[in-house]
Amino acid sequence: MSSVIVHKNDLDSAIKKFKNVCSKSGVLSELKKRAHYEKPSVKRKNKSNAARKKMKKNKRHYNDD
């Protein structure tokens, strides 16, 4: 569980830190994934598409040199 210590009632910075901690730990993305049931076949398809997209991005990044 993500937690942030609030100093001197500074809620604005504490909220920013909490959002940053949550995004780094992947809480929000996990919540979005689990919002609806995903069939195993759709899960495999999405995983394959994500890998393809990542490979394409890496290829483009290394070819720019």
Secondary structure in CASP SS format (residue, H / E / C, confidence):
PFRMAT SS
TARGET T0000
AUTHOR 0000-0000-0000
METHOD secondary structure of the structure
MODEL  1
M C 1.00
S C 1.00
S C 1.00
V C 1.00
I C 1.00
V C 1.00
H C 1.00
K C 1.00
N C 1.00
D C 1.00
L H 1.00
D H 1.00
S H 1.00
A H 1.00
I H 1.00
K H 1.00
K H 1.00
F H 1.00
K H 1.00
N H 1.00
V H 1.00
C H 1.00
S H 1.00
K H 1.00
S H 1.00
G C 1.00
V H 1.00
L H 1.00
S H 1.00
E H 1.00
L H 1.00
K H 1.00
K H 1.00
R C 1.00
A C 1.00
H C 1.00
Y C 1.00
E C 1.00
K C 1.00
P H 1.00
S H 1.00
V H 1.00
K H 1.00
R H 1.00
K H 1.00
N H 1.00
K H 1.00
S H 1.00
N H 1.00
A H 1.00
A H 1.00
R H 1.00
K H 1.00
K H 1.00
M H 1.00
K H 1.00
K H 1.00
N H 1.00
K H 1.00
R H 1.00
H H 1.00
Y H 1.00
N H 1.00
D C 1.00
D C 1.00
END
